[in-house]
Amino acid sequence: MPDHIRELLHRNLQEVFGEGNAARRRAAIESLYTEDCALYAPPGIFVGPEALDKFAGDLRTTHPHFVYTPHGEAQTLHNAGRLAWGSGPRGEPPNYTGLDVVIVRDGKIAALYVFLDPVQS
């Protein structure tokens, strides 16, 4: 299970939040998430694949040229995992960083908690 959770974390970062193509993003959500999934992010709580897809798509349109890069190794514990990441233009320092925490049920992501790091001035 730990390797599967690591894979879910990495695939979510690239195939859901890093994906600009709506059809590919939606297919990834269906593959990676449970039907009753919940996303907990700074703007609010989003429940279900449709809400997750809309949130990820809307976010992607605000910075379509940004890439998501893992920072360090994913860690797992029982049915949970976490992965630090950064986002910004390819080849440049990230414009923002954060940490994803997932809860996995039946091999899929049931909950995703997105923590954004404070902006350094």
C-alpha positions as CSV (number, residue, x, y, z in Angstrom):
1,M,0.0,0.0,0.0
2,P,2.8,2.6,0.7
3,D,4.0,2.5,-2.9
4,H,0.4,2.8,-4.2
5,I,-0.2,5.9,-2.0
6,R,3.1,7.4,-3.3
7,E,1.9,6.8,-6.8
8,L,-1.5,8.4,-6.1
9,L,0.2,11.5,-4.7
10,H,2.5,11.9,-7.7
11,R,-0.2,11.2,-10.3
12,N,-2.6,13.6,-8.6
13,L,0.0,16.4,-8.7
14,Q,0.7,15.9,-12.4
15,E,-2.5,14.4,-13.9
16,V,-5.1,16.4,-12.0
17,F,-3.6,19.7,-10.9
18,G,-0.8,19.9,-13.5
19,E,-3.1,18.8,-16.4
20,G,-4.3,21.5,-18.8
21,N,-6.4,19.2,-20.9
22,A,-9.9,18.9,-19.4
23,A,-10.7,15.4,-20.8
24,R,-7.4,13.9,-19.5
25,R,-7.8,15.7,-16.1
26,R,-11.4,14.3,-15.8
27,A,-10.2,10.7,-16.7
28,A,-7.4,11.0,-14.1
29,I,-9.9,12.1,-11.4
30,E,-12.1,9.1,-12.2
31,S,-9.1,6.8,-11.9
32,L,-7.6,8.3,-8.8
33,Y,-10.5,9.4,-6.6
34,T,-13.5,7.8,-4.9
35,E,-17.0,8.9,-6.0
36,D,-17.5,10.7,-2.6
37,C,-14.1,12.3,-2.5
38,A,-13.5,15.6,-0.7
39,L,-10.9,18.3,-1.4
40,Y,-10.0,20.6,1.5
41,A,-8.3,23.7,0.2
42,P,-7.9,27.2,1.4
43,P,-10.9,28.5,-0.5
44,G,-13.2,25.8,0.9
45,I,-14.4,22.2,0.8
46,F,-15.2,20.6,-2.6
47,V,-17.1,17.3,-2.6
48,G,-17.3,14.9,-5.5
49,P,-15.4,14.4,-8.7
50,E,-17.3,17.2,-10.5
51,A,-16.4,19.8,-7.8
52,L,-12.8,18.6,-7.8
53,D,-12.6,18.8,-11.6
54,K,-14.0,22.3,-11.6
55,F,-11.7,23.5,-8.9
56,A,-8.6,22.0,-10.6
57,G,-9.6,23.3,-14.0
58,D,-10.3,26.8,-12.7
59,L,-7.0,26.8,-10.8
60,R,-5.2,25.7,-13.9
61,T,-6.6,28.6,-16.0
62,T,-5.0,31.1,-13.6
63,H,-1.5,29.9,-14.5
64,P,-1.6,27.5,-17.4
65,H,2.2,27.6,-17.9
66,F,3.1,26.6,-14.3
67,V,4.4,23.1,-13.5
68,Y,4.1,21.2,-10.3
69,T,7.3,19.7,-8.9
70,P,7.6,17.4,-6.0
71,H,9.9,18.6,-3.2
72,G,11.5,15.6,-1.4
73,E,10.1,12.1,-1.1
74,A,6.4,11.3,-0.5
75,Q,5.8,9.8,2.9
76,T,3.1,7.3,3.8
77,L,1.5,6.1,7.1
78,H,-1.2,3.4,7.1
79,N,-3.9,4.7,4.7
80,A,-2.4,8.3,4.4
81,G,0.4,10.0,2.6
82,R,1.9,13.4,2.1
83,L,3.9,15.1,-0.6
84,A,5.5,18.6,-0.6
85,W,5.6,20.4,-3.9
86,G,6.2,23.7,-5.6
87,S,4.6,25.4,-8.5
88,G,5.9,27.9,-11.0
89,P,7.2,28.4,-14.5
90,R,9.3,25.4,-15.7
91,G,13.0,25.8,-14.8
92,E,12.4,28.7,-12.4
93,P,12.0,28.8,-8.6
94,P,8.4,28.1,-7.5
95,N,6.0,31.0,-7.1
96,Y,4.3,29.1,-4.3
97,T,4.8,25.8,-2.4
98,G,2.5,23.5,-0.4
99,L,1.9,20.1,1.0
100,D,-0.7,17.6,-0.1
101,V,-2.1,15.1,2.4
102,V,-4.3,12.2,1.1
103,I,-6.5,9.7,2.8
104,V,-6.9,6.6,0.7
105,R,-9.8,4.2,0.8
106,D,-10.2,1.1,-1.4
107,G,-7.1,2.1,-3.4
108,K,-8.3,5.6,-4.3
109,I,-8.0,9.1,-2.8
110,A,-11.0,9.7,-0.5
111,A,-9.8,13.0,0.8
112,L,-7.1,15.5,-0.2
113,Y,-6.0,18.3,2.2
114,V,-4.0,21.0,0.5
115,F,-1.8,23.2,2.7
116,L,-0.2,26.2,1.1
117,D,3.0,27.6,2.7
118,P,3.1,31.2,3.8
119,V,4.5,33.5,1.1
120,Q,8.1,34.6,2.0
121,S,8.7,38.4,1.6
